[in-house]
Amino acid sequence: MDLTALDIFRTVAEEGSVTRAAERLGRAQSNVTTRVQQLEEQVGATLFLREGRRMALTAEGETLLGYARRLLALADEAAQALHPGRPGGRLRLGAMESTAAARLPGPLAALHAQWPEVHIELSTGASRTLVDEVRMHALDAALVAWPPPGLEGADALEHVPVVTETLRLALPAAHPDVGEDGALAVDRLAAFAPGCTYRRIGEEHLARRSPDGSPPRVLELASYHAILACVAAGRCAAVVPQAVIDLMRDPPPVRLLPLGTCDTVLVQRRGYRSAALDALRDALLAGPR
């Protein structure tokens, strides 16, 4: 199968739209449609269900997508293996929201200055989601809080610690004083979607400090600004890295209590090697730990 056709197929699958895929690839929509149709004829299966402008994968398309990702990742790895001393090409990197904001700007700037031929494609998400995408070849590597909740198949992965984050339990400013193990006056946790390591830490911590040991209700939000705003409103608690607080010019009025530390690691598939990833790892380890 032609790698270009597989790349077009993968992009349409990820975007769910020929229009958005064409924009991302810099191709004409008619060209993208034709290449997908040719691929369907070649494999003898319908890969997409056309629902108006939306392209939804069929069961056969889902199967091919896994192979396409692996084939394209292997092709990228092979191309980079021919030039081990010259990092270049595409590197698909995932990161938590907090890491992308607080830890990546400096290392990525240093990486670009030294190796401008490396092209980083950055996406953010919850730790468990990012690890799954690394395992499925949707990402080459990811920066996640270790260990992610519900982690399975860790023996297929490699990881190296990059930074140790200091965590804070954020409470409303008017929250009464409590000891290290005292009951809290809030029973709701503001957090990201399931799969977030900090969410799991918060759920376990609030359950331990609940009068009856019951888990907290969770208010799912998409940013730390929204999370801290809900804490400041007096409705809930949250787990926030100190590095995120340090980034804020005018942090909201909340009470911050120590909550230990958590390692952020760079995770990759076992055996995966590329000069671009090695250069990124060096840039990350050269920064504050």
Backbone as CSV, one residue per row, in Angstrom:
resi,resn,N_x,N_y,N_z,CA_x,CA_y,CA_z,C_x,C_y,C_z
1,MET,0.839,-1.201,0.000,0.000,0.000,0.000,0.873,1.250,0.000
2,ASP,0.424,2.244,-0.703,1.178,3.490,-0.839,1.123,4.281,0.455
3,LEU,2.286,4.727,0.947,2.334,5.441,2.219,1.592,6.773,2.149
4,THR,1.636,7.427,0.993,0.923,8.697,0.853,-0.583,8.483,0.994
5,ALA,-1.084,7.422,0.384,-2.511,7.126,0.496,-2.877,6.809,1.937
6,LEU,-2.012,6.078,2.627,-2.272,5.757,4.030,-2.259,7.015,4.888
7,ASP,-1.367,7.961,4.582,-1.313,9.216,5.333,-2.586,10.020,5.113
8,ILE,-3.076,10.045,3.878,-4.327,10.753,3.592,-5.484,10.079,4.325
9,PHE,-5.540,8.752,4.272,-6.584,8.009,4.970,-6.547,8.287,6.466
10,ARG,-5.362,8.251,7.059,-5.231,8.511,8.496,-5.703,9.917,8.838
11,THR,-5.354,10.885,8.030,-5.724,12.269,8.312,-7.233,12.460,8.228
12,VAL,-7.870,11.862,7.232,-9.330,11.948,7.132,-9.969,11.297,8.348
13,ALA,-9.421,10.146,8.769,-9.970,9.450,9.938,-9.835,10.305,11.196
14,GLU,-8.713,10.978,11.353,-8.489,11.787,12.548,-9.315,13.066,12.533
15,GLU,-9.499,13.638,11.368,-10.252,14.890,11.261,-11.757,14.653,11.145
16,GLY,-12.143,13.466,10.644,-13.558,13.186,10.455,-14.193,13.984,9.344
17,SER,-13.358,14.536,8.467,-13.873,15.420,7.415,-12.852,15.511,6.293
18,VAL,-13.315,15.388,5.045,-12.438,15.566,3.897,-11.957,17.017,3.821
19,THR,-12.848,17.955,4.132,-12.488,19.375,4.058,-11.350,19.700,5.012
20,ARG,-11.484,19.298,6.280,-10.433,19.591,7.260,-9.155,18.818,6.949
21,ALA,-9.291,17.590,6.446,-8.111,16.807,6.089,-7.356,17.473,4.940
22,ALA,-8.103,17.975,3.964,-7.466,18.652,2.825,-6.719,19.904,3.283
23,GLU,-7.332,20.664,4.192,-6.666,21.857,4.713,-5.391,21.482,5.466
24,ARG,-5.459,20.450,6.275,-4.289,20.017,7.058,-3.163,19.504,6.165
25,LEU,-3.532,18.824,5.068,-2.532,18.238,4.181,-2.075,19.199,3.085
26,GLY,-2.805,20.301,2.904,-2.472,21.221,1.830,-2.802,20.660,0.459
27,ARG,-3.870,19.875,0.383,-4.293,19.261,-0.871,-5.694,19.730,-1.241
28,ALA,-6.057,19.523,-2.495,-7.413,19.820,-2.942,-8.359,18.754,-2.392
29,GLN,-9.593,19.169,-2.067,-10.561,18.211,-1.541,-10.804,17.069,-2.523
30,SER,-10.854,17.385,-3.807,-11.101,16.352,-4.814,-9.977,15.321,-4.822
31,ASN,-8.745,15.779,-4.592,-7.615,14.862,-4.553,-7.717,13.921,-3.366
32,VAL,-8.093,14.466,-2.204,-8.241,13.645,-1.001,-9.340,12.608,-1.202
33,THR,-10.470,13.034,-1.743,-11.579,12.111,-1.986,-11.174,10.998,-2.945
34,THR,-10.475,11.366,-4.016,-10.043,10.375,-5.002,-9.087,9.367,-4.398
35,ARG,-8.125,9.835,-3.579,-7.150,8.922,-2.990,-7.805,7.955,-2.007
36,VAL,-8.788,8.434,-1.275,-9.514,7.548,-0.352,-10.291,6.500,-1.140
37,GLN,-10.954,6.921,-2.218,-11.711,5.975,-3.042,-10.784,4.945,-3.676
38,GLN,-9.608,5.365,-4.122,-8.649,4.432,-4.708,-8.162,3.425,-3.672
39,LEU,-7.955,3.898,-2.455,-7.521,2.993,-1.398,-8.608,1.970,-1.078
40,GLU,-9.853,2.416,-1.045,-10.966,1.494,-0.793,-11.042,0.425,-1.879
41,GLU,-10.816,0.837,-3.141,-10.815,-0.134,-4.233,-9.652,-1.104,-4.095
42,GLN,-8.515,-0.599,-3.651,-7.331,-1.442,-3.537,-7.499,-2.512,-2.458
43,VAL,-8.058,-2.121,-1.305,-8.205,-3.075,-0.206,-9.511,-3.855,-0.298
44,GLY,-10.403,-3.447,-1.186,-11.655,-4.160,-1.368,-12.603,-4.039,-0.204
45,ALA,-12.642,-2.860,0.422,-13.528,-2.658,1.575,-13.909,-1.194,1.661
46,THR,-15.105,-0.940,2.195,-15.537,0.428,2.466,-14.910,0.871,3.776
47,LEU,-14.172,1.967,3.750,-13.441,2.423,4.926,-14.182,3.505,5.699
48,PHE,-15.077,4.236,5.034,-15.799,5.324,5.690,-17.295,5.227,5.397
49,LEU,-18.080,5.650,6.362,-19.492,5.893,6.159,-19.659,7.393,5.935
50,ARG,-20.235,7.785,4.819,-20.432,9.197,4.507,-21.738,9.668,5.130
51,GLU,-21.632,10.521,6.139,-22.811,11.069,6.820,-22.831,12.574,6.594
52,GLY,-23.324,12.979,5.421,-23.242,14.386,5.056,-21.790,14.737,4.793
53,ARG,-21.283,15.731,5.514,-19.878,16.098,5.375,-18.979,15.339,6.352
54,ARG,-19.586,14.564,7.208,-18.818,13.831,8.217,-18.416,12.465,7.683
55,MET,-17.175,12.086,7.966,-16.644,10.793,7.550,-16.420,9.948,8.799
56,ALA,-17.198,8.896,8.956,-17.079,8.008,10.117,-16.473,6.686,9.667
57,LEU,-15.510,6.183,10.427,-14.850,4.930,10.077,-15.799,3.744,10.204
58,THR,-15.716,2.839,9.243,-16.383,1.556,9.361,-15.522,0.640,10.230
59,ALA,-16.008,-0.566,10.513,-15.210,-1.527,11.276,-13.925,-1.858,10.521
60,GLU,-14.020,-1.980,9.189,-12.826,-2.245,8.388,-11.877,-1.043,8.418
61,GLY,-12.444,0.164,8.431,-11.609,1.364,8.520,-10.872,1.446,9.836
62,GLU,-11.550,1.090,10.934,-10.902,1.076,12.252,-9.722,0.106,12.250
63,THR,-9.914,-1.053,11.645,-8.831,-2.040,11.579,-7.654,-1.496,10.780
64,LEU,-7.937,-0.911,9.622,-6.856,-0.388,8.780,-6.151,0.777,9.447
65,LEU,-6.878,1.592,10.216,-6.265,2.758,10.852,-5.127,2.332,11.785
66,GLY,-5.333,1.256,12.546,-4.271,0.786,13.418,-3.028,0.403,12.639
67,TYR,-3.215,-0.313,11.530,-2.071,-0.702,10.698,-1.433,0.514,10.033
68,ALA,-2.266,1.451,9.576,-1.739,2.648,8.912,-0.842,3.436,9.856
69,ARG,-1.290,3.598,11.092,-0.473,4.332,12.055,0.862,3.643,12.292
70,ARG,0.831,2.325,12.403,2.075,1.599,12.648,3.001,1.657,11.442
71,LEU,2.440,1.512,10.240,3.263,1.566,9.032,3.896,2.938,8.850
72,LEU,3.110,3.994,9.070,3.634,5.352,8.901,4.666,5.678,9.967
73,ALA,4.423,5.218,11.215,5.407,5.446,12.276,6.702,4.709,11.969
74,LEU,6.589,3.480,11.447,7.782,2.710,11.111,8.542,3.357,9.961
75,ALA,7.811,3.934,8.996,8.461,4.626,7.886,9.232,5.847,8.389
76,ASP,8.614,6.622,9.297,9.310,7.776,9.878,10.548,7.333,10.640
77,GLU,10.403,6.244,11.423,11.536,5.744,12.209,12.663,5.280,11.298
78,ALA,12.323,4.609,10.186,13.334,4.141,9.248,14.083,5.301,8.604
79,ALA,13.338,6.349,8.221,13.970,7.509,7.597,14.945,8.183,8.550
80,GLN,14.553,8.280,9.838,15.432,8.916,10.806,16.614,8.032,11.175
81,ALA,16.434,6.720,11.109,17.519,5.800,11.456,18.676,5.905,10.472
82,LEU,18.399,6.371,9.259,19.462,6.521,8.265,20.375,7.694,8.579
83,HIS,19.919,8.606,9.450,20.716,9.787,9.813,20.688,9.959,11.326
84,PRO,21.274,9.023,12.077,21.165,9.048,13.541,21.795,10.266,14.194
85,GLY,22.728,10.897,13.540,23.386,12.053,14.136,22.778,13.380,13.727
86,ARG,21.700,13.337,12.930,21.081,14.575,12.447,19.584,14.524,12.689
87,PRO,19.131,14.975,13.850,17.693,14.947,14.139,16.902,15.758,13.125
88,GLY,15.787,15.202,12.705,14.931,15.893,11.753,13.629,15.140,11.593
89,GLY,12.757,15.662,10.761,11.482,15.016,10.498,10.434,15.352,11.541
90,ARG,9.327,14.638,11.447,8.182,14.890,12.317,8.295,14.090,13.603
91,LEU,7.926,14.734,14.713,7.852,14.051,16.007,6.507,14.392,16.624
92,ARG,5.667,13.382,16.790,4.315,13.578,17.336,4.385,13.421,18.850
93,LEU,4.227,14.535,19.546,4.403,14.576,20.994,3.089,14.913,21.686
94,GLY,2.766,14.155,22.714,1.620,14.458,23.554,2.083,14.986,24.900
95,ALA,1.249,15.781,25.546,1.603,16.332,26.856,0.338,16.708,27.611
96,MET,0.427,16.658,28.936,-0.649,17.186,29.767,-0.737,18.701,29.582
97,GLU,-1.906,19.250,29.857,-2.092,20.700,29.741,-1.063,21.452,30.585
98,SER,-0.868,21.009,31.826,0.048,21.712,32.724,1.476,21.642,32.216
99,THR,1.887,20.490,31.698,3.250,20.329,31.188,3.474,21.175,29.947
100,ALA,2.490,21.182,29.044,2.614,21.975,27.826,2.793,23.456,28.146
101,ALA,2.091,23.923,29.173,2.153,25.346,29.514,3.395,25.701,30.311
102,ALA,3.763,24.859,31.281,4.809,25.240,32.235,6.177,24.669,31.929
103,ARG,6.260,23.552,31.222,7.541,22.856,31.076,8.076,22.794,29.652
104,LEU,7.231,22.972,28.644,7.680,22.754,27.274,8.219,23.978,26.533
105,PRO,7.764,25.200,26.817,8.234,26.325,25.995,9.751,26.438,25.904
106,GLY,10.455,26.363,27.026,11.911,26.480,26.999,12.587,25.361,26.238
107,PRO,12.335,24.091,26.573,12.958,22.991,25.839,12.637,22.976,24.349
108,LEU,11.397,23.302,23.980,11.061,23.291,22.561,11.771,24.416,21.814
109,ALA,11.920,25.552,22.465,12.667,26.649,21.829,14.131,26.262,21.640
110,ALA,14.713,25.610,22.663,16.111,25.165,22.563,16.259,24.100,21.479
111,LEU,15.286,23.195,21.399,15.337,22.145,20.378,15.271,22.746,18.982
112,HIS,14.373,23.705,18.789,14.246,24.329,17.467,15.502,25.110,17.091
113,ALA,16.113,25.759,18.077,17.322,26.539,17.784,18.470,25.633,17.344
114,GLN,18.565,24.458,17.964,19.673,23.552,17.643,19.366,22.653,16.452
115,TRP,18.103,22.215,16.344,17.728,21.278,15.281,16.457,21.785,14.589
116,PRO,16.578,22.798,13.735,15.374,23.387,13.109,14.645,22.440,12.174
117,GLU,15.257,21.315,11.785,14.601,20.386,10.883,13.655,19.425,11.614
118,VAL,13.621,19.502,12.940,12.675,18.695,13.704,11.345,19.446,13.766
119,HIS,10.277,18.798,13.366,8.951,19.414,13.357,8.078,18.726,14.411
120,ILE,7.774,19.452,15.467,6.980,18.909,16.562,5.492,19.093,16.274
121,GLU,4.726,18.016,16.369,3.262,18.079,16.337,2.787,17.798,17.756
122,LEU,2.300,18.834,18.433,1.953,18.736,19.845,0.443,18.607,20.037
123,SER,0.043,17.661,20.867,-1.357,17.533,21.255,-1.414,17.333,22.763
124,THR,-2.515,17.754,23.370,-2.651,17.662,24.819,-3.805,16.733,25.189
125,GLY,-3.739,16.210,26.410,-4.794,15.324,26.874,-4.470,14.776,28.245
126,ALA,-5.335,13.896,28.726,-5.124,13.247,30.015,-4.041,12.187,29.886
127,SER,-3.348,11.914,30.988,-2.208,11.002,30.954,-2.566,9.639,30.368
128,ARG,-3.661,9.035,30.831,-4.023,7.709,30.346,-4.317,7.744,28.852
129,THR,-5.008,8.766,28.380,-5.312,8.889,26.958,-4.036,8.993,26.137
130,LEU,-3.093,9.784,26.618,-1.837,9.973,25.895,-1.038,8.682,25.828
131,VAL,-0.989,7.941,26.932,-0.267,6.664,26.935,-0.900,5.691,25.951
132,ASP,-2.224,5.642,25.912,-2.910,4.768,24.959,-2.576,5.157,23.523
133,GLU,-2.463,6.460,23.256,-2.150,6.910,21.901,-0.712,6.574,21.529
134,VAL,0.197,6.607,22.504,1.569,6.155,22.234,1.557,4.675,21.889
135,ARG,0.826,3.895,22.673,0.776,2.448,22.444,0.174,2.125,21.076
136,MET,-0.814,2.925,20.623,-1.494,2.672,19.353,-0.796,3.337,18.163
137,HIS,0.396,3.908,18.388,1.192,4.552,17.339,0.575,5.855,16.848
138,ALA,-0.384,6.413,17.569,-0.927,7.715,17.206,0.018,8.830,17.648
139,LEU,0.848,8.564,18.650,1.880,9.492,19.117,3.207,8.742,19.184
140,ASP,4.300,9.482,19.019,5.629,8.885,19.150,6.081,8.856,20.608
141,ALA,5.675,9.853,21.368,6.062,9.950,22.778,5.093,10.895,23.473
142,ALA,5.083,10.844,24.803,4.177,11.718,25.550,4.761,12.014,26.922
143,LEU,4.425,13.190,27.434,4.802,13.610,28.786,3.575,13.462,29.672
144,VAL,3.650,12.538,30.623,2.486,12.213,31.442,2.883,12.118,32.903
145,ALA,1.888,12.273,33.783,2.092,12.068,35.213,2.050,10.567,35.480
146,TRP,3.070,10.067,36.157,3.247,8.612,36.282,2.944,8.120,37.697
147,PRO,2.205,7.003,37.803,1.603,6.217,36.718,0.199,6.695,36.407
148,PRO,-0.231,6.610,35.147,-1.599,6.983,34.798,-2.595,6.010,35.419
149,PRO,-3.808,6.441,35.684,-4.814,5.534,36.243,-5.198,4.440,35.261
150,GLY,-5.381,3.231,35.786,-5.820,2.114,34.949,-4.813,1.678,33.916
151,LEU,-3.522,1.917,34.170,-2.501,1.592,33.185,-2.387,0.078,33.013
152,GLU,-2.403,-0.361,31.763,-2.189,-1.763,31.428,-1.136,-1.849,30.333
153,GLY,-0.427,-2.963,30.285,0.570,-3.158,29.238,1.776,-2.259,29.373
154,ALA,2.177,-1.945,30.608,3.325,-1.064,30.809,4.622,-1.688,30.321
155,ASP,4.652,-3.036,30.187,5.871,-3.685,29.737,6.166,-3.381,28.271
156,ALA,5.191,-2.849,27.536,5.408,-2.471,26.139,5.911,-1.040,26.011
157,LEU,6.134,-0.382,27.151,6.526,1.023,27.155,7.859,1.224,27.870
158,GLU,8.519,2.312,27.525,9.699,2.783,28.244,9.406,4.193,28.725
159,HIS,9.941,4.567,29.880,9.742,5.943,30.330,10.959,6.404,31.126
160,VAL,11.194,7.704,31.060,12.288,8.319,31.802,11.739,9.540,32.539
161,PRO,12.020,9.688,33.844,11.549,10.870,34.576,12.165,12.148,34.010
162,VAL,11.330,13.164,33.875,11.785,14.445,33.332,11.768,15.533,34.399
163,VAL,10.709,15.585,35.193,10.594,16.608,36.226,9.688,16.083,37.333
164,THR,9.948,16.512,38.555,9.092,16.172,39.684,8.241,17.387,40.023
165,GLU,6.927,17.228,39.870,6.014,18.337,40.128,5.600,18.359,41.605
166,THR,5.587,19.560,42.176,5.026,19.769,43.510,3.533,20.026,43.370
167,LEU,2.731,19.202,44.026,1.273,19.320,43.902,0.690,20.084,45.080
168,ARG,-0.392,20.809,44.794,-1.121,21.556,45.819,-2.583,21.140,45.814
169,LEU,-3.158,21.073,46.994,-4.600,20.917,47.122,-5.187,22.313,47.221
170,ALA,-5.943,22.711,46.221,-6.550,24.043,46.198,-7.925,23.978,46.842
171,LEU,-8.161,24.843,47.840,-9.430,24.932,48.547,-9.947,26.361,48.487
172,PRO,-11.243,26.565,48.677,-11.752,27.942,48.733,-11.012,28.744,49.796
173,ALA,-10.833,30.039,49.546,-10.075,30.888,50.467,-10.686,30.904,51.863
174,ALA,-12.001,30.769,51.964,-12.681,30.821,53.264,-12.775,29.457,53.939
175,HIS,-12.138,28.448,53.351,-12.212,27.110,53.943,-11.583,27.127,55.338
176,PRO,-12.215,26.537,56.344,-11.651,26.551,57.700,-10.352,25.767,57.784
177,ASP,-9.559,26.074,58.805,-8.305,25.366,59.011,-8.580,23.888,59.277
178,VAL,-7.727,23.044,58.682,-7.825,21.602,58.912,-6.414,21.051,59.068
179,GLY,-6.286,19.965,59.810,-4.998,19.302,59.918,-4.723,18.483,58.670
180,GLU,-3.626,17.727,58.722,-3.248,16.940,57.557,-4.288,15.880,57.218
181,ASP,-5.000,15.372,58.211,-5.973,14.309,57.981,-7.396,14.721,58.347
182,GLY,-7.605,15.999,58.620,-8.932,16.447,59.025,-9.923,16.411,57.885
183,ALA,-11.199,16.326,58.242,-12.257,16.293,57.235,-12.344,17.644,56.523
184,LEU,-12.621,17.622,55.238,-12.742,18.836,54.448,-14.199,19.288,54.399
185,ALA,-14.378,20.573,54.179,-15.734,21.137,54.136,-16.328,21.097,52.733
186,VAL,-15.595,20.544,51.765,-16.111,20.412,50.402,-16.106,18.935,50.027
187,ASP,-17.064,18.530,49.221,-17.150,17.132,48.804,-17.182,16.999,47.288
188,ARG,-16.740,18.041,46.601,-16.715,18.025,45.140,-15.309,18.349,44.662
189,LEU,-14.894,17.684,43.595,-13.564,17.878,43.029,-13.692,18.453,41.624
190,ALA,-12.993,19.561,41.364,-12.910,20.107,40.006,-11.684,19.499,39.343
191,ALA,-11.874,18.858,38.194,-10.774,18.114,37.583,-11.011,17.928,36.097
192,PHE,-9.977,17.395,35.432,-10.091,17.057,34.024,-10.853,15.735,33.870
193,ALA,-10.994,15.284,32.643,-11.750,14.067,32.344,-11.054,12.836,32.921
194,PRO,-11.749,11.714,33.016,-11.119,10.485,33.504,-9.861,10.146,32.709
195,GLY,-8.892,9.560,33.387,-7.605,9.286,32.764,-6.528,10.242,33.224
196,CYS,-6.933,11.291,33.949,-5.993,12.270,34.488,-5.429,11.755,35.817
197,THR,-4.107,11.691,35.925,-3.469,11.201,37.149,-3.769,12.112,38.329
198,TYR,-3.770,13.419,38.104,-4.051,14.356,39.203,-5.491,14.218,39.677
199,ARG,-6.394,13.910,38.765,-7.785,13.661,39.172,-7.839,12.448,40.101
200,ARG,-7.132,11.368,39.735,-7.137,10.184,40.584,-6.568,10.486,41.963
201,ILE,-5.488,11.271,42.012,-4.895,11.663,43.301,-5.904,12.456,44.122
202,GLY,-6.609,13.383,43.472,-7.611,14.186,44.174,-8.772,13.353,44.678
203,GLU,-9.252,12.420,43.867,-10.359,11.569,44.285,-9.974,10.733,45.505
204,GLU,-8.763,10.156,45.472,-8.324,9.331,46.600,-8.127,10.178,47.858
205,HIS,-7.588,11.389,47.690,-7.328,12.251,48.844,-8.630,12.721,49.488
206,LEU,-9.585,13.146,48.678,-10.858,13.611,49.236,-11.644,12.463,49.861
207,ALA,-11.535,11.260,49.290,-12.227,10.118,49.888,-11.654,9.802,51.263
208,ARG,-10.320,9.899,51.398,-9.694,9.637,52.704,-10.122,10.659,53.746
209,ARG,-10.393,11.877,53.309,-10.724,12.941,54.251,-12.226,13.210,54.338
210,SER,-13.007,12.314,53.748,-14.457,12.401,53.865,-14.895,11.731,55.168
211,PRO,-15.903,12.254,55.846,-16.354,11.651,57.106,-16.728,10.182,56.968
212,ASP,-17.290,9.796,55.812,-17.708,8.408,55.644,-16.893,7.662,54.591
213,GLY,-15.802,8.286,54.104,-14.946,7.629,53.129,-15.510,7.553,51.734
214,SER,-16.581,8.288,51.460,-17.198,8.232,50.133,-16.404,9.073,49.141
215,PRO,-16.348,8.663,47.875,-15.612,9.435,46.865,-16.313,10.746,46.569
216,PRO,-15.575,11.745,46.131,-16.192,13.046,45.843,-16.955,13.028,44.527
217,ARG,-17.906,13.922,44.413,-18.496,14.198,43.110,-17.462,14.982,42.306
218,VAL,-17.443,14.756,40.989,-16.431,15.384,40.147,-17.087,16.326,39.151
219,LEU,-16.586,17.559,39.132,-16.993,18.548,38.145,-15.916,18.572,37.071
220,GLU,-16.227,18.059,35.889,-15.231,17.949,34.822,-15.117,19.259,34.051
221,LEU,-13.885,19.749,33.958,-13.604,21.006,33.266,-12.426,20.811,32.326
222,ALA,-12.169,21.799,31.476,-11.176,21.620,30.415,-9.930,22.475,30.573
223,SER,-9.834,23.272,31.640,-8.649,24.115,31.819,-8.433,24.381,33.301
224,TYR,-7.178,24.689,33.650,-6.878,25.017,35.045,-7.491,26.347,35.452
225,HIS,-7.637,27.270,34.516,-8.286,28.535,34.857,-9.730,28.294,35.302
226,ALA,-10.435,27.431,34.574,-11.810,27.123,34.951,-11.849,26.346,36.264
227,ILE,-10.915,25.425,36.448,-10.860,24.629,37.681,-10.650,25.531,38.890
228,LEU,-9.680,26.432,38.809,-9.390,27.309,39.943,-10.517,28.318,40.161
229,ALA,-11.197,28.708,39.094,-12.327,29.624,39.252,-13.436,28.960,40.059
230,CYS,-13.667,27.675,39.811,-14.697,26.958,40.576,-14.272,26.788,42.037
231,VAL,-12.989,26.561,42.262,-12.507,26.469,43.647,-12.703,27.807,44.349
232,ALA,-12.335,28.890,43.678,-12.471,30.218,44.272,-13.926,30.559,44.584
233,ALA,-14.844,29.998,43.809,-16.264,30.261,44.044,-16.783,29.544,45.282
234,GLY,-15.952,28.706,45.890,-16.326,28.064,47.140,-17.060,26.759,46.992
235,ARG,-17.015,26.157,45.795,-17.817,24.972,45.553,-17.041,23.667,45.680
236,CYS,-15.709,23.707,45.477,-15.002,22.437,45.368,-13.519,22.594,45.665
237,ALA,-12.811,21.453,45.608,-11.370,21.407,45.761,-10.759,21.001,44.421
238,ALA,-9.425,21.077,44.321,-8.738,20.686,43.087,-7.292,20.343,43.402
239,VAL,-6.692,19.541,42.538,-5.266,19.239,42.612,-4.585,19.999,41.476
240,VAL,-3.621,20.853,41.827,-2.984,21.722,40.843,-1.466,21.702,41.048
241,PRO,-0.673,21.532,39.990,0.781,21.647,40.130,1.171,23.080,40.490
242,GLN,2.154,23.216,41.358,2.623,24.546,41.729,3.112,25.312,40.495
243,ALA,3.656,24.600,39.522,4.164,25.261,38.317,3.063,25.997,37.572
244,VAL,1.844,25.493,37.622,0.720,26.178,36.974,0.376,27.455,37.728
245,ILE,0.382,27.392,39.053,0.127,28.592,39.863,1.182,29.651,39.562
246,ASP,2.435,29.217,39.448,3.529,30.163,39.210,3.388,30.885,37.877
247,LEU,2.712,30.278,36.920,2.538,30.909,35.608,1.515,32.036,35.623
248,MET,0.631,32.021,36.605,-0.476,32.976,36.617,-0.035,34.322,37.176
249,ARG,-0.290,35.370,36.416,0.063,36.708,36.862,-0.780,37.136,38.057
250,ASP,-2.048,36.768,38.033,-2.969,37.139,39.116,-3.788,35.908,39.503
251,PRO,-3.215,34.986,40.298,-3.930,33.753,40.652,-5.229,34.061,41.394
252,PRO,-6.242,33.257,41.219,-7.499,33.475,41.927,-7.315,33.265,43.423
253,PRO,-8.182,33.846,44.236,-8.035,33.728,45.697,-8.446,32.330,46.179
254,VAL,-7.467,31.466,46.335,-7.713,30.110,46.835,-6.690,29.796,47.912
255,ARG,-6.982,28.796,48.673,-6.073,28.335,49.724,-5.322,27.113,49.204
256,LEU,-3.993,27.126,49.291,-3.175,26.049,48.749,-2.505,25.275,49.878
257,LEU,-2.730,23.961,49.897,-2.124,23.093,50.897,-1.181,22.109,50.209
258,PRO,-0.092,21.725,50.870,0.835,20.763,50.251,0.168,19.406,50.038
259,LEU,0.512,18.761,48.921,-0.090,17.474,48.590,0.949,16.523,47.984
260,GLY,2.183,16.672,48.372,3.214,15.755,47.897,3.712,16.096,46.508
261,THR,4.314,15.112,45.848,4.900,15.306,44.529,4.462,14.195,43.584
262,CYS,4.691,14.408,42.306,4.373,13.414,41.285,5.345,13.591,40.122
263,ASP,5.926,12.491,39.658,6.867,12.553,38.544,6.146,12.701,37.212
264,THR,6.666,13.593,36.373,6.272,13.657,34.976,7.339,12.932,34.174
265,VAL,6.920,11.983,33.345,7.875,11.164,32.601,7.644,11.312,31.104
266,LEU,8.693,11.046,30.350,8.595,10.963,28.895,8.449,9.487,28.551
267,VAL,7.297,9.117,27.991,7.009,7.709,27.713,7.003,7.464,26.205
268,GLN,7.513,6.299,25.807,7.565,5.912,24.402,7.374,4.400,24.302
269,ARG,7.148,3.921,23.100,7.046,2.478,22.900,8.421,1.835,23.087
270,ARG,8.440,0.673,23.709,9.699,-0.024,23.936,10.336,-0.374,22.590
271,GLY,11.593,0.008,22.443,12.313,-0.270,21.211,12.241,0.837,20.180
272,TYR,11.328,1.818,20.376,11.224,2.914,19.409,12.416,3.856,19.576
273,ARG,13.067,4.169,18.478,14.220,5.058,18.522,14.160,6.053,17.376
274,SER,14.507,7.292,17.658,14.661,8.289,16.605,15.575,9.385,17.122
275,ALA,16.347,9.958,16.200,17.253,11.038,16.581,16.478,12.245,17.088
276,ALA,15.292,12.491,16.521,14.475,13.629,16.960,14.032,13.446,18.406
277,LEU,13.613,12.232,18.764,13.188,11.977,20.137,14.369,12.071,21.092
278,ASP,15.524,11.584,20.678,16.721,11.714,21.522,17.046,13.181,21.777
279,ALA,16.926,14.014,20.742,17.210,15.434,20.902,16.205,16.096,21.821
280,LEU,14.925,15.712,21.716,13.915,16.256,22.623,14.205,15.842,24.059
281,ARG,14.552,14.580,24.266,14.846,14.110,25.625,16.016,14.899,26.221
282,ASP,17.048,15.138,25.428,18.191,15.906,25.924,17.778,17.315,26.313
283,ALA,16.909,17.929,25.503,16.457,19.304,25.801,15.637,19.327,27.079
284,LEU,14.801,18.298,27.281,13.976,18.254,28.499,14.830,18.039,29.740
285,LEU,15.806,17.141,29.650,16.638,16.832,30.824,17.635,17.937,31.132
286,ALA,17.872,18.827,30.173,18.774,19.948,30.429,18.120,21.056,31.222
287,GLY,16.792,21.039,31.346,16.060,22.075,32.075,15.970,21.772,33.532
288,PRO,15.253,22.608,34.298,15.057,22.381,35.732,14.343,21.065,35.971
289,ARG,14.795,20.317,36.979,14.198,19.002,37.261,13.199,19.096,38.405
